[in-house]
Every structure is written in C-alpha cells, then in structure tokens.
Amino acid sequence: MVLRWFISWILASNHLVEITVESDSEVTVKCSEGSVCEAQLENIIQDCKDFLSSLPNVTVKSIRRSKNAAAHELVSVARNLAAKSWAGCVPDPVAKIVCTESSAYR
C-alpha cells in the first residue's frame, strides 16, 4: 500500500515540516482515521496509524480521484525512470500539474 510506504519514508527521512498526504482512496483514509476496515487491510492500516502517531506534523486527507492528476503522472514518470522518489526537484511534467493544482487552492 502506497500510504504505508510513503508514511514510513517520511518517518525515516526525519522531515520536520508540515506535510499533507493526499489520497484518492477514501476507504484507506477513513481506515487510517479509525473507521472499521476490511480484515486484509487491518495490519497495514495499523502500521499507518502507528507511524502517524509519531508524526504530529503529517496529516492524511482524501481527495477526488479527478484531482489527483499529479499522483498519476508521478506513477507514469516512475515507471519510465524506474525510480520511486526524487531529491531536490519534482520531475517537470509533475511540477506543471502541481503548480496548476496548487494555484486552484489559492
């Protein structure tokens, strides 16, 4: 599950800034907030809850799938580059989407 991987990456990276994780999986977000979830997800969700309890600067929120273009572009770039993360700068196609989406929040 991507949420678990990302939260564990944040924990290992010692990020101290405020981070908002956006997910288009409403079920996953609700489970991480305490809703009852499917049995096969329980261990993964419990890991997420445990990680999040030690990361007060990280919040997880649900967004519409149609508003998650940046994540889908990141997956596409990752497949082409065989990389899961980037340090320093966001790949150009994704940066354009992020800038467009973030200006919509202003």
C-alpha positions, -999 to 999 in steps of 0.1 A, spaced: 0 0 0 14 34 -11 2 52 20 22 29 43 53 32 21 51 70 20 45 75 57 74 51 66 95 71 41 86 104 59 94 88 93 128 75 80 136 109 64 131 129 97 110 155 80 100 182 104 79 204 82 41 202 79 31 175 54 -3 168 40 -7 134 23 -35 134 -3 -50 101 -13 -78 93 -37 -85 61 -17 -113 74 6 -115 39 22 -78 40 31 -81 75 46 -111 67 66 -95 35 79 -64 54 89 -86 78 108 -102 50 128 -131 37 107 -136 -1 105 -118 -16 75 -116 -49 57 -97 -76 76 -70 -79 49 -61 -42 54 -60 -42 92 -23 -49 97 -13 -23 70 -37 3 84 -24 -4 119 11 3 107 -1 36 92 -18 46 125 14 37 145 36 57 121 12 87 121 10 87 159 47 96 159 44 122 132 22 150 145 32 172 116 17 148 90 -20 147 81 -38 124 56 -68 136 37 -90 122 10 -93 139 -24 -113 132 -55 -96 109 -80 -101 136 -107 -80 160 -85 -51 135 -82 -35 141 -116 -1 147 -101 0 113 -84 -10 95 -116 17 115 -136 43 105 -109 35 69 -114 40 73 -151 73 90 -146 84 64 -120 77 36 -144 98 52 -171 127 62 -148 125 31 -125 126 55 -95 102 58 -65 115 91 -52 133 123 -62 155 145 -42 157 182 -48 132 188 -76 100 174 -89 101 159 -124 90 186 -149 56 171 -161 46 166 -125 58 201 -114 35 217 -140 5 198 -126 14 206 -90 17 243 -99 -17 242 -116 -34 223 -88 -19 244 -60 -30 277 -77 -65 264 -76 -63 263 -38 -55 300 -35 
